[in-house]
């Protein structure tokens, strides 16, 4: 059975990577020198200049130094190893009059042959550094090399036998026509905003500007005309792809070639790919990879004989499965864009090709594609599938559609160079947006503005030269400049005057600009009412409530909501969620705070947490309403912190001067902050917090069953307040002055015998109706639960204060009797 080799641009290579984020952005200086001249500097100096001017360099690697160190040697004689039957002692001559002894295990090692010799100190391609070493008691002065050890073949049977007419001492660099290289490892994240730097030609443009050298226009108008001379008649083109308007395709170029012969790539092509971290597959795949790495635009190669009818680029239109080149079955949805023929999808647009249209060793007819896709659509599909490839990474950066035609011609040129018998059939086809209608981006600036912003004197000639080196076109009129941004920088990179000035600054070198403080008018920051309220709440919580601020994720998972016994909220699930643990907008902050309590409860017996966060609720007239809420949670290992939280809530409301009070549940008004029927609400420890008469919040304890779900050993109580209705109103900053009282106050503590199910808020409501002007406040002091689970004893504290006189004992006794009488009439007797 014949071996099938599936081939399709870099997409296939990327699919083999477990994590595309690990794919390094490697730049070959030897490759860059095809397009521009780089001064003979220390490799690290080149990396530092690139870091300061363009993007952060993580490492600079010297590659291929061994080619100059490994030389042609003649085996003078061999002798058996005294301690090993399968080893020989080879005496070799390098032509320098000095013989060396090398221990060799190759079966073809014999006197009279010439072979590569690697001396001690050489680091081979596999990373092995040769050191003086005794092998079975005999010192070996280096190593005789096979093609596998030289990196020119994947496997080999013995040492490499070289032609007998080679001169002794000749380097392998001369024999293989290899050169050393400098590899620059660039941080991918620093190139996210620069789609033009994802190919060596774009990087070469940067180097030409940084080192003030000429950029060779190898693929300009003359080259394009020479390639177009090889075209036939467009009507002879076997395929004419059509782009549907609802697809993610922006531009689609295609070209057919016949007479292709799939085989091994030449050494120069392998060397280029290996230098930047890609292994060779075959000449067609390698050509596709090579062009993408050179020009920065992904491309695709079809086996044309696997295509039935013509190609259509469209949305899939239905949910389906699709087997990609990595032999994985992918679940596609109706909005995914695919390239298909009359019967089946062939490519997942911008991401990966299908297993059903790959090039095989029998392929002779191919169809080349160079296209551009909507960045957001590619990213959504790629993220949803967890499939990030070299191709998708580039399309996500928003590429320039006008570069696709050049990419197509260059791919055709490389394939025809590798397959001399190959011929173009017909002419390129195109469908998509009218590229001639793309208007160039022109930005106005001036020489004076550039100098002023940079704070650095630079000649206008130098400014013009930098713009020209980077591909900008400048029309100068007196001091003003109309700068036309090149198409490859106008997709999402350069957008305004500040971007133009940045271009000048980075090429000049920020290290050459003396920093100084800008002269700016100082004005106070004006906070909005919402910001003011949030800041006051944070100040109060930190300074007066002994609470730590937490920030939980606004995106939660179904598992967390189920743990809290809340609805899974399927209507707010994200289409392109990064993780199943964060795949939907949260309807409540409480589950996240409970999770934070569970983690902190392992290390503390008591603590208070708070968060000001946003929740996402179903809107009346909109898909979603965003509400800000303040949530306070108190944990105690020994006793319920309900009273502690109630105290914090009352003091915070007073601090903010909100018109609020506490009250029982009211079926007429739904609580906006928490579902009163949620199973996590404690049946006896709950009270509404009413602002302007409406229940915008609540104080409650968490039911033990929910605490058990979160593995919390202890008690947790919450204060939650929805601020949506009033946070944008100015908070009154007026503090009404009250003189210190001249006369003492009096405290009266009393304990009522209540049913275990009686809300304490009901008692406070009844007591608030007492008409005693000297009664300043009534609050809960303590709750005691006896062995009789049907009862509880609640201690209250009433404070009396007369600002005009000292209250005598008889008056106070009358006040106390009135309080107790009011409580008993309401059904709350005094504990005997």
N, C-alpha and C positions, 0 to 999 in steps of 0.2 A: 504494500500500500504506500502510495507516494506521500511524502511529508508535505503538509500544508503550512505555508508561512503566511500569516495574516499581517497585512501591512496597512497602516494608515497614519500618516503624519506623527506628530509628537503625542497626539491623543492616546495612541496605543501605549507609548512608553510611560506616560503619566499614569495610565490606568494600572500599571503594575506596581505603583508606589503605594504603600500602605497609608501614608499620610502626605498629601501633596504639600502641606506646609513645610515639610522637611526638604522639599526640592530646593536646592541652592541656586542662587543666581550667580553663575560663574562666568567671568569675562576673560577671554583669551587675548592677551596683548599681541601675540603673533597674528591672530585673526584681525585685530584692530589695525595692524600695520598694513593690511590690504587697502585701507581707505585713507589713512593719514600717517604722518610721521610723528613718532614719539621720541623725545630726547633720550639720550643714553644716561638715564638716572638710576639711582639705587631703587630697586622694586618698591621698598617701603615709602620712598619719597613720592613715587607715582601714586601709591595708594592714599597717602596723606593729602596730596593735591586734589585727588578725586573726592575725598571725603569733605574737604573744605569747600569745594566748588560745586559738587553735584549731589552725591549720595554717600551715606556712611559705608565705609569698607570694613568688613569684619576681619578679613585676613588677606594676606598677600603670600602666594605660594610659588616658589620656584619649581618648575616642572621640566622633566626631560633632561636634567643635567647628566644623567648616566650615559646618554648617547656619546658624549665626548670622552667619557672615562673608559668605556668598554672598547677593547681593541682586538684586531685580528692577531691570533697566535697560531703557531704551528706546533703540533704534538710531535716532539722529537722521539720519544720512546715511552713505553708503558711497562709497568711491572705490577705483579699481584700485590695487593695489600697484605701485610704480614698477619693481620688479625681479622680480616673479613673477606670471605670468598667472593662477594658480589661487588667489591670495590677495587679500583685500580689506582696506582700512583702514576700520574701522567706528568712527564717532564716536558715543559713547553718553552718556546722561544718567541719573544716579541720583536726580535731583530735588533735589540739593543745590546747584544753580547752577554746578557745575563739570563741564565736558565732558572726556571721556577718549578716547584713541585706542587701539583694540585691533586687532591683526592677527588676522584670522579666515579660515579656509579652508573654512568650511561653505557649501554651495551655496545654502542657504535664508537666508543672512544678507542682510537688506535693510532699507531704511529703513521705520520705522513699526511694526516688531514689538517685542514685549517678550520678554526672554530673561534667564536667570540670568547674573550677572556675578560672577566670582571675582577679587578684587583680588590684588595682589602680596603674598606672605607666607602665603597660604592653602595648607594641605596637603589635597589631594583624597583620596578614598577609596582610590585606587590607590597612594597613597604619594608622589605627585608634589607637591613644594612649589614654588609659583610664585615666580619671581625676576624682577627687571627684566632683560629680554633683548631684544637686537636680532634681529629676524627679517628676513633679507635686507636689512639696513641700516636698518630702521625699528624704533624702540623700541616694544614692546607693553606697555601698562600693565595687564596682567592677561589674563583669558581669558573668552570667552563659552562656556557649558557646554552639553553635550548630556546626555541622560539617562544615557548610559553613563558619562560622566565624573562625574556626580552619584551613581552607584551605584544608581539606581532601576531600570535595565534592563541586560540583558547586552549588547545591541547597540543602536545608533541610527544613523540616516542623516544627521542634521545637528544643529544646536543646537536646544535645546528652545524651542518657541514657546509662551509663556505667554498666558493670557487678557488681552485688551486692557484690561479694567477694573481690573486690579491696580494698586495705588498704587506709584509709584516708590520704591525704597529698602526695600521689604518684604523681610524675610529669608526664605530657603527653609525655615527652621525653622517659620515661621508658615504658609507655603503648603503644605508637605508634612506639617505637624503632626508634625515630627520633634523629638527632644530629644537633647541631648548625654548621654553616658553615661561611667561609669567602669568599666573592665574589670579585674578582679583575676585574675591568672594564678597559680593555686595549684599547688604541687608535688604531683603525683599520689601519690608515695610516702608523703607525710605524711598521706594520707587512707585508707591501706590498711585500717586498723583501724576506720574510721568509715563503715559502709555508709549511714548516714543523711545523710551530707554529699555524696552524689552527685546531688543535685537542689537547685534553688534554694530550695525551701520549707525543707529541712533547714538550709541555710546561713542562711536568714533567721532561723530559731530561734536559731542561734548569735549572730547580730548583735543580736537582741533581748535576749539575756542579757548580751552584752558591753557594750552601750550602755544597758541598763536601759530598754528601750522595749517597748511592747506588741506581741505577735504576733497578727496578725489570723487568726481561724479561718475562712477563706473556705470550707473544705470540711468543715465540721462536720455535726452532726446535722440542722440545718435545711436546709442545702443538699442533704444526702443524701435527705431526705424529698421535696424538690421534684423531684429527679431520679427517684426511685422512682415518683412520681405519673405519669410518662410511660410506665411499663411496661405491657405488656399481660398476658395470661394466660401463665404459664410453659409450659403445654401447647402454646401456639402457637409456641414457639421452634423454628426450623427445625433447629437442631443441638443435640445433647446429648452433648458429649465425655465419654469414659470414660477414667479413669486406671488403668492396670494397676499392681499393687502393686510389681512388680519394676523399675519405671521410676524415673528420677531426679526425677520430679515431686512436689513437696510440696503445691502448691495450683494449681488451674486454674479461672479464671473466664472465661466467654465471653458475648458479647452480639451479636445480629444487628441490623443497620440496613439499611433499604431506602431508595431514593430518593437515593442519593449521586451527586453529579456531580463527576467528577475535573476539576480545572482549576488555574489559577494561584492562588497564595496571595495574600491581601491584604497590603498594605505593612506593617502592624503585625507580622504573623507573620514575614514575611521579615526585618524589622529585628531582631526578637528572636533569630532563629536566626543571622543573620550576625554579631551582636554576640559570640556565643560560638563562632564558627568554623565553623558549618555553612551550606552553601549550600542554597537552596530547591530542592526537586524538584517537588512539586505539593502541593495542599492536603491530601491524605490523608496522604502521607508526612510533610509538615511538621507536621501535627497530632500524629502519632505521636511524632515527635522532640520536639516542644514539651512534650508531657505527660511524657515520660521526663526531660527536662532540668528540668522544673518539680518533679516529685514524686520523682524518683530511681528509679522502678521501670520497667524496660523493658516494652514491650508489642509487640503484633503485629497486623497487619491482613491478612486473607485476602480474596481475591475469592471470595465464597461460591459463585458459579456454577462455579468450577473444582474444587469439592469433590464427590466422588462418595460418596454415602451419608453416614455420620456420621464423627466424628473419634475416633481412639483414640491415647492417649499410652502408648507402650510401648518396650521395648528392641527394637532392630532384629531381633535373633535370628539374623542371618547377615551375612556380609561382603557388601558391596554398594557401588555407586558412587551418588553423589547430586550433582546439579548445583545449586549455590547461586546466590543472586541476583547474585553477581559473575561469573556464567557460568563458574565454575571447577568442574571435576569433582573431587569429594572422595571418597577411599576410606574408607568407614565400616566399623566392625567390629561384631560381634554385640552388644556391651555398650553401644553408643551409643543414647541415647534419642532417639526421633523422634516427631513428630506426623504421623499418617498418616490417609488415608481408606481406603476399602475396597480400593483398588487400588495405592496408591503412597505413599511418604513425601512430606510436604509441607514440613516444617521440621526442621532440626537443632536440637533443643531447647536453648534458652538462648543460642544462638550466631548462627545465621543462617537465614533463610527460603530456600525453594526457588524456583527459576526458574519452576516449574510452577504456582505458586499466587499469583503477584504480582498486584497491582492494575494494571489497564490503563486507558487513557483511556475505554474503553467500559464500565467497571465501574459498576454501579448498586446492587449488593447486596454488603455486606461482612460479615465476621464479625470481631469484635474479641476479642483475647485479652489477659488480664493474668494472668501465672502466676509461680510461684516454683519454682526448681530447686535440687537439691543442689549446693552450691558445689564440692565436691571432684570430682564427676562432670563438671561443666561445665569446670572447669580441666583435668582430664585429657584430655578430648576436644579442647578448644581448643588445648592445648599439643601434643598429638600431630599435629594437623592444621596447626599453625603458623598458626592463624586466631584472632586476638584482636580482638574487636569491642567497641564501647561496651556492648553487651548483656552479653557474657561477662565483661567487666571488673567490671560491677556484680554479677552473680550470684556471682562468685568471692568477693565480700566477705561473703556470707551475708545475704540480705535478709529482711525481715519479711513473712511470708505474709499477715498481717492487713491490710497496706496495699494488697494487689492489688485488692480490691473498690473502694476509693476511686479507684484508678488507672483502672479500667475505666469508672467513671461519669464521671470527668473527661475521658477520651478521647472518650466518647460525646457529652459536652456540647460539646467543641471542634468535633467533626465536624459536629454539628447546627448549631452557630453558623456554620460555614463553608458548610454546605449547608442552607439554610433549609427545603428541601422534604423533607429526610431525616426518617425516622421509625423509632423503635425497634420491632422485631418481637418479640413475646413478652416474656420477662423474662430476666435473667441466669441462666446455668446454672453449676453448680459441681460439681467432683469433686476428691477428694484427701483429705488429713488433716482430721479434725474440729477446726476452729480453735477451737471453744468449749472444747476440752479442754486448750488450752495454758495452763499455770499461770503466773501472773505471778511474776517473780523479786523476792523481798523480801530485802533485806540490812540487817542490824542495824548501827548505829553510834551514836555519841554526840557531842554538842556538844564535850565535854571532849577526846575523842579527836581530833576534827578540829583543834581549836586546838593541841593538843600536837604533832601530826604536822607541821602547817604551820609551827609556831613563829611564829604571827602572830595577834594579837588581832582577832577579827571578831565582830560581834554575831550572836546567834542568829537575829534577824530577817533579817539579810543572808543567812545560810546558807539559811534557809527560802525566801527570795525567789529565790536562785540555783537551788535545786533545782526550784522551781515553774516558773521561766522555761525550764528545760531539759526540762520534761515529766515530772519525777519527782514522785511523790506521797509525802508524808511524814506519818506518824502519830507524833506526839510524845507521849512519856510520861515526865514528869520530865526527866531529862537524856538519856535514850535516845531513839533514833529508829528507826522501822521504815520504810525507804525502798523503795518499789515502783519498780522500774526500768521505764521505758516500753518497750514491745515492740520499737520500732525501735532501741533501744540494748542489748537483752538477747540478741541473736543470737550475738555473739562479742566484744562490746566491754566493757561493764561487767559484771564477774563477782564482785567482792569488795569489802570495805570500803575497801581502798586506792584502788580506782577511784573510789569516791564522794568520797573526800577530794581526789583529783586534780581532780575536776570543780569543787570549790569553789576550789581553789588556782589553776587556770588562769583562771577568770573573775575572781577577785580580782586576778590578775596577779602572776606570779612576780617581776616587776620591782618590785612593791610590797612584797615580803617580804624582810626583812633576813636574809641567810644567816648561819648559825652552825653550828659543828661539832656533830654529835649526840653525846650522852653514851652511849657504848656500852661494855660490858665487853670488855676486850681479852683474847683467848684465843689460844694458839698454834694454828696450822693443823695438823691431824693428817692426815698423808698415808697413803693406803692402801699396802700392800706393793707393788702394781703401780705406783703413782705414784712410790714411793721408788726402785724399780728403774729406771724410765724416767729419772728425774732423775739418778741416779748414772751411767747410761749416757751421757746427754747431757753431763754434767760431764766424764767421762773422754774422750769423743770430742773435745770442744772444747779441753780443757786438755792432754791427753796424746797424742792421736792426730793433732793438726793437721788435723782434719776439719771441713768445713762442713756444717751441717744443711740439708737440702732437704725440701720438702713437695710430693710429687707428687700428682696427682689420684687419689682412690680409685675414680673411674669412668673407664674406659678405652674405647677404640673397637676394633672388629675390625681396623682397619688397623694399629694399634700392635702387637696380639698377633701378627698375621701377619708383621709386620716382624721380630719376635723369634722367629719360627718356633714359636709356642706355639698351643695349641688356642684356637679363637675363643670358647669358653665360652658357647655359645648359651643354656644353661639359666638364666643370670643376666642376661639382657637386660631392661632396664627397659621397662615398657609406655609410659611417658610421658617418654621421654628428651628432653632439651632439645637435644641435638646428637648426630650420629652418631659424633663423636669421643669422646663420653663417654656411651655408651649401655648399658654393662654393668659389673657389679661386678668388680673386678680379682681374678684368681686368684693374682697374684704382683706384688711391688713391682719386680722386676728390670727389666721393660720400661720403666717410668717412669724408673728411675734411669739406664738406658742412654740414654734420650732426653736426660736432664739432662747426662750425660757428653758426648754428641755436641755439645750447645750450648756447654759450657764448654771442650771440647777445642780449639775454634777460637781461644781466647784464652790458653791456658795449656799449658805442657809437662808439668806434673805437678800433681795435686791429689787430695785425698781428700774424698769425700762420704759422708754417712750420713743415714738416715731411720729413725725408729720409726713404723711405719704398720700399717694393718690390711689383711688380705687376707680374701677370702670364699671358703670351700671347701665342697665338698659334705659334708653331715653324714650320719652313720650313721642317725640317727633324726629328723633335722630337715632342712628344706630347705637351710639354710645355716649354717655355723659361722664365726664371726669370730675370727681369730687375730691377735695382735699379733706383729710381727716386727721385728728390728733388721737393717738391711741396710747394709753398708759397702762402698763401691766406691772403688778406687784406680786412677787413670789415670796412665800414663807414656808419653811419646812414644818413648823410646829403648829401654827394656827392660821385661820383664814385672815387674809389682809383686807377684807372688804371694807372695814372701817377706815383703814389707812388710805385706801384708794378714795373713799368718799371724802375724807378730809382733804386730800390733794385736789380733788375735783372742785370742792367748795372754795378753797383758797385760790385756785387758778381762775375760776369764774369771777371772783371778787377782784383779783389782780387785773383782769382784763376789763372789768367794769361791764360785764355782759348782763343784760336783763334776763337772768336765768333762775330756775328753781327746780326742785326735785318733785317727782310725783309718781303714782302707780301706773301700771299699764292702762292704756285707754284704747279699746277696740275701734274707736272712731278715727284715730290718727295712727298711721303706720310710722314706726320708728325708722328714720332715714339712715341711721348708723349701723343698726344690727337687727336682724330678724328676731323678734321677741319669741317666736316659736322654735328657734334653733335648739336642737337637743343639747347643745353645749352650754346653754344658759342655766345656771343653778335655779331650781324652782323657788327657793326662799330668799336668796340674796340677789335681788334685782330692783332697781329703781330707774325710772326714766329721768333724763335731764332735759328740761324744757327751756328753749330759748324763744322768747317772744310768744310763749304759749304753745309752741309746737315741739314735739319730741325729736330733737335733733341729735340726741345722744343717750347714753345709758351708763349706769354703774352696775356691774354684776360680777359674780364669781363664776368660774368655769366648773361645769359638772364633772364629778370624779370619773365618769366613764370616758369622757373625752381626754381628761388628763392621763388616764391609763393608756389611751391610744398613742399618746406622745411620750409615754414612759416617764412621766413627771411624778416624782414622789414628793408630794407636798400640796400646797394650795396656791391657786392663782386667781387674782381678781383683776378686772379690767375697768377702766374708764375710757369711753370712746365718744367722740364728738365730731359730727359732720359739720364742717365750717362753710360749706358751699353757699348757703343762703345769706351769710352775713360777713364773710371774711374780707370782701371787697369794699365794705363800708369803713370810713375812717374811724379808727379807734380813738375814743375820747381820751385825751391825755391830761384832762383836768382832774386834779385831786381836790375834792372839796375839803376845805380846812376844818378840822374839828379840834378845839382846844383840849388839852389833857383834862380828864375829869377831876374836879375838886373834891369829890366825895367818893367814898369807897363803894365798890360793887359787892354783890353777894351772890354766891354760888349755891345752888340747891340740887343735890343728886338724889334721884329716886329710881327705883327698879320696878318695872311692870312685868306682870305675869302674862305672857303671850302664847298663843298657839304657834307651833313650829312653822306653820304655813303662812302666818301673818307677815306681810311685808312691813319692814320698819318704816318705810316711806309713808305708809298709811297712818301710822301713829304720829309721825312728824307733821303730816298734813292736818290731823285733828288738833294737835297742840298749837299749830300756827294760828288757829281761829280764836285763841284766847285773847280777849281784849284787855290786856294789861300794858299800858304804855311804857312801864318800867322794864318790861321783859325785852332784853336786848337780843338774846339768841337761845335756841334750844338745839342740842346736838347729841348724838349717840356717843356714849362713853365706853360701853362694854357690852358684849353679848356672851351669855353663859348658857350652855346646853346641858341639862341634867341627864340622868340615866333614862328618864322618861322621854322618849324620842318625840312625843307629841307636844312637848312644851319647850319654851326657851325663855330666859330671863334677860331683859334688855335694860341696861342702866343708861339713863339720860341725865344730862346736866343742863339746867336752866340758869341763866345769868341775868340778874336784875341790876339796874343802874338808874339812879335818879340824878340828873346833872345839877339839880337845884338844891338838894337837901340830903341829909343823912337819913336813910330808912331805918325806922325802929323795928324792934322784934315783932310787935303785933302786926304791923303792916306786912312784913315778910311772911309771917305765918298765914295771913290772909291770901297772899299771892300763891303760896305753896298749896293751900287747900283748894284754891280755884283750879290750879293745874291738875291736881289729882282728881278732883271732881269731874273736870272735863274729860280726862282720860277714861275714867270709869264709865261715864255716860256713853262714851264711844265704844265701850266693850273691852277696854284694856285695864283690868284691875291692878291695884298696887300689890306687889308681892308681900305676902304675910310673913 
